[in-house]
Structures are given as C-alpha cells and as structure tokens.
Amino acid sequence: MLSDDSNRCWGHTVRLLGSSPIRPLAGSGRIPSSEPVARQRRKIKPYTPPTACAVRVIDRLGPTVAIVAWSDPTACYYGDQTWQAGIARHPGICAACGKNIRRGDAVYMPRRKPLPANADAMILAVVVQNSMSPPNTGIG
C-alpha cells in the first residue's frame, strides 16, 4: 500500500502525463489560439530553449537544409526534424549553444508544416555549419 505522500506524487505524475502538449504563452496564463501568428496581436518574446532540451545536428542535405535531433522531455521529441535556413524575424537564444540571436541573424528554423511544438526555436547558422565538419581523411 502506498503512503499518502506516494499517492500525492503519483497522482501529480499522472496528471502531468495526461496534460495537453500545448503550453500557455510565457507569462500570459492563456493557451495560444489556433489563429495564424500574423493575425495574433501579441508582442513576440525571445524564444528561450528549455534547460532540459538536447539539440544535435545530424546531417546537412544541402546549403540550406539540416536534419536536427530535438529532445525536450517537457514538450516534444523529433529524431530527425528538417530545419530550413533563414533570417531571424525576432530576437532569441540559440537552442544548440545558448548564444543570443538578434533580429536579422542567419539561423536555421524547423519547417512549419505541420506546425511543430518547437516552431519558434532557432539555431545560429554558424553553429549548424560548424557542427558538420568535413571528414578526417588522414592526409596532411
């Protein structure tokens, strides 16, 4: 038989497992609408990756496409998510290295169709480029 503390902890765990994957906007206390982002009249806050998030560039399919493994135990897991090169539309923090991203920086972002749980995430382009160094041929 479980103690009262164990029952309380177990009940809390079950509630967390059954909770919706849609998280409220930071600080707003409300669930985001399904309305397109362009129509939402809200101030965009910089994306901050969760501290438990693990991000790894697996492969590059060309100069503008990368395959990323994304694991966030609080929100989602993508073993081979396609990311596209682009320009940061708002400030944020690089999900792979933690450096600041300014509006206009070259970044990679998850493809948005269908809309992934990490749609607002960004990785600095230089981090993606440096993560896929050429193979060591042993010559030289």
N, C-alpha and C positions, 0 to 999 in steps of 0.2 A: 504494500500500500504506500502511496506517495504522501509525503508530508504536505502541509499547507503551502510552504514555500515552493516546493517542487511543482505542485498543481498550478500555482500562480505563474511560475516561469514557463511551464509547458503551455499553458493557455495563451500566454503572451506570444510565444514562439509560433503557435498555430495561427493566431490572428495575423502575425506578420507574414507568414507564408501565404495566407489567403488574401492579403491586401492587394489592391489594384496596382499594376505596374506604372500607372500614370501618377506622377508625383506633383504636388502643388508647386506653382511657381515660387521661387525663393522669396520668402518674406511676405507673400501675398495671402497665404492661407486658403487659396482657391485652386480648383482644378483648371488647367488650361482649356480653352474652348477648342472645338474642332474646326473653328473658322481659320482660314489661311492666315499665316503670320502677318502678311502685308496688311490685312484688314484689322488686325488686333491693334488697339491703341494703347500700347504699353511701352514703357521705357525698357529698352533692352539692357540687361545687366550682363557684365562679362561672365562667360562660362567658366566655371571652376570645376575641374575634374574631381570626382570623389577620391579621397585619400586611399581607399582600398582598390582603386582601379588599376588594372595591369594592361599596358598597351605595348604591342610589339609589331613592327613592320615585318611581314613575312616575305613579300615579293613585290617587284615592280613590273607592271605589264607594259610599260612604256614611260615616256617622259611626264605624263600627266595622270597616270593611274597607279595606285598602290593597293596591295592587299594587306589588311591590318587585322590582327587578332586582338579583340577587345573583351576584357573580362571585368565586369563590375558586379560583385556579389549582391549589391543593393538594388540593381536595376536590370542588367541585361548581360548576355554573353553572345559574342559574334566570333566564331572561329576563323572565318575568312571573309571579312567585310570589305567591300570595294569602296575606296576613298578616291576622290577626284581633286586634282589641283585647282586652286582658285585664289581669290583675293579675300582677305578677312573683311567682312562688312561691318564688324563691330569689334571692340577690344575683347580680349580673353586671356586664357592661360593655356599653354601647350599641354595637351593631355599626355604626351610622351616624356617631356623633360621638365615641365613646370615653369618655363620662361614665359614672360609676358608677351602677349601678341597685341600689336597695335592695329587699328583700322588701316587697311591698305597693305599689310604684310602678305607675303606669299605663303599660303598654307595649303594643307590637304584637309578635306571635309568628307564625311560619309555621304554616299549618294542618298538622295532624299526620297526615292520611290522604291518600295513603300517607305514611309517615314519611320526611321529607326528611333529607338529610345535615346540614342546618343546623337541625335541630329544636330545639336548645337556645338558639338565638340570640334576642335581643330588641332592639327599638328603642324608645327612650323615646317615649311618645305625643306629647309636645310637639314632638319632632323631626319626626314624621310630619305633625302639624298645621301646623307652620311651613314645611315643605317644599312644601306645596301652597297657596301664597298666591293670593288672588283675582287674576284677570287685570287688567292695567292698561288702563282704558278711555280714558285720556287726558283725562278730565273732572276738573276740580278743580284 
